Amino acid sequence: MLVTIIVLLVIAIGLLVFSMRASGNSSQEEERMEDLKISFLQEVQDVQKEIRSLELDLEIVAKDAGIQLGNDRERKLKRELLDLYKRGYSLEGIAKEKRLPVDEVEKKLNPYIRQVHEGGKVVNGA
């Protein structure tokens, strides 16, 4: 009987030590997770600052160049049209996707399409 009590006492002490170590590891894991969370939030904040700076730079460049930016809805539509075009959609496909006439899509994308093709040709001089 005394042996059984001693064995149970040793097992209880062993489990207590194991439990303390396990809880120590979880607090370390929680600390690591907290550090990652802080790091992630800092990176998000940095990206937001960069985006705001780019928006301000765009306004400055547009103002200096005398370009009218238009309203937010118009810019969003042009951005979506240009994105679809750069992803390889045809003008007809873009018009169908956005439910617009093909000539309107072509009119809105024309300045950007010309810029893409203008610099791409190299003339070989003899």
HULINSUL-V552610 format. One record per pair of residues at least 6 apart in sequence whose C-alpha atoms are under 8 Angstrom apart, sorted by sequence separation. I is the first residue (numbers start at 0). GAP is how many residues later the second one is. D is the distance in whole Angstrom. If there is no record, write none. Layout:
i | gap | d
I | GAP | D
I | GAP | D
This chain:
i | gap | d
61 | 6 | 7
68 | 6 | 7
84 | 6 | 7
94 | 6 | 6
61 | 7 | 7
94 | 7 | 5
84 | 9 | 7
83 | 10 | 7
91 | 10 | 6
94 | 10 | 6
90 | 11 | 6
93 | 11 | 7
80 | 13 | 7
90 | 14 | 7
90 | 15 | 7
80 | 24 | 7
81 | 27 | 7
80 | 28 | 7
77 | 30 | 7
81 | 30 | 8
77 | 31 | 7
